[in-house]
């Protein structure tokens, strides 16, 4: 190997850094293929993988419990608390003091938008305010005859405002008028704590101590069978016709004919359910008194901070237009949100927080080799490890795969393949005794003709075809016997990144590229061919692009693109993701090619 001004130990250390960075980039690339520009709450993520933010009195949030959260048509987030009404503009929380005098010092118990663009504010007692186009008013002319305590507020299935009055009954606000749905004389004397309407037109009432009632076509009936507790705190009607019922003793679901607990985990039994919301990905979020925040979906139940732990009561839940989940409690407000990045570490069941390359196979299984050795997989919230062929005692440097096959480059164990056909994996390893150039395989690549290329740490590169190896070294034209990355371009040329330059093998002929051919450095770390056929080269001194004729460095690039480039990928929007020694960058490819990357 030609002297490249770095020791083998230092080169190994750079390899670890490169692999660790590629692990991040690999996850980003995987998600970029799946995600849209907005990031709603992903039902496939573990609770620990969401970005979790919290605001309390230390961050300027007013003291007191949160009772309700909503968003108005102008984009503001509104929070009803014991201290009053709070507006969030994306940066700051502000207690509203310039609205009607009735708001000053009053607890806000409910917030609901309607289909006409109004935001309704329910105060303690019988006061109801309306907000629209930046102005608050009070519909006193319509409600003056009510003079009754408002106990519950929600939307109808059509988006109109639905109200329950203590001594008047259930009323809907439609086209500027309040209309009676059910007179109080036909309802139980127990106060109504929750109200909802299912798509079939039924209006449901949850009471403080008399159970659940249904109003349909003017008829009122009690629904008691299957109800775990007569105190119904919250109701949630979904688009599928289900009604979720939260009580002081767990949660049940109306399936169209009866209340059932089927599909609801036993974890909810004996929990006091205070609030419910369904997000756009069909997750059911449950706020409880002692179990904190819980997510329920087809994959089961997940608690934000662990099951069985005593948590602060969750008193309000809301999903905003960006897909963020807002959580209200006795001491402040929190937000859960997704990002383009997904983290896999100790909370997700991996043995450590430090990992190297990652790979997602044809069955959507994520393979992750920890820094300390071994090989783990993650899929659908489950995880495990591969122990065949001594994998649990070795370090995996690189991973490549195709349908039913996973190829691994190992520190000591050579080249290993895991094959599966809807069953357990069958393992085979190739070592130096089998013709492999060296048992330390640093890079692996699967060519279109079926050959498996294995770049070694100090003995060149091997090509496996029909169980026979062909080896290439510097004596054949390879720039260095240390191969960091391998790529096959669209024209069939095989490219090899080394610390002494870039090598190309085409139709049996070798060609080398160095700084004289336009590379910013001869120490080449990574390679990528984009969707238009441009070859991108990441080096110790930045990035370059070109083809078999020559390479050049983009003009007027920012300083981070002159750092050591350790990973390259292209997303489905044709943007480049570039991992450097200090950054992960997303760059417009076309602007980078034309010298305008800003």
Beta strands, then each sheet from edge to edge (+ up, - down):
strand 1: 51-55
strand 2: 66-71
strand 3: 77-81
strand 4: 84-88
strand 5: 93-95
strand 6: 108-113
strand 7: 119-123
strand 8: 128-132
strand 9: 135-137
strand 10: 150-155
strand 11: 161-165
strand 12: 169-174
strand 13: 177-183
strand 14: 192-197
strand 15: 203-207
strand 16: 212-216
strand 17: 219-223
strand 18: 232-237
strand 19: 243-247
strand 20: 250-254
strand 21: 259-260
strand 22: 273-278
strand 23: 284-288
strand 24: 293-297
strand 25: 300-303
strand 26: 314-319
strand 27: 325-329
strand 28: 333-337
strand 29: 355-360
strand 30: 366-370
strand 31: 375-379
strand 32: 382-386
strand 33: 396-402
strand 34: 405-410
strand 35: 415-419
strand 36: 426-430
strand 37: 441-446
strand 38: 452-456
strand 39: 461-465
strand 40: 468-472
strand 41: 483-488
strand 42: 494-498
strand 43: 501-506
strand 44: 509-513
strand 45: 524-529
strand 46: 535-539
strand 47: 542-546
strand 48: 551-552
strand 49: 565-570
strand 50: 575-580
strand 51: 584-588
sheet 1: 1+ 28- 27+ 26-
sheet 2: 2+ 3- 4+ 5-
sheet 3: 6+ 7- 8+ 9-
sheet 4: 10+ 11- 12+ 13-
sheet 5: 14+ 15- 16+ 17-
sheet 6: 18+ 19- 20+ 21-
sheet 7: 22+ 23- 24+ 25-
sheet 8: 29+ 30- 31+ 32-
sheet 9: 33+ 34- 35+ 36-
sheet 10: 37+ 38- 39+ 40-
sheet 11: 41+ 42- 43+ 44-
sheet 12: 45+ 46- 47+ 48-
sheet 13: 49+ 50- 51+
end
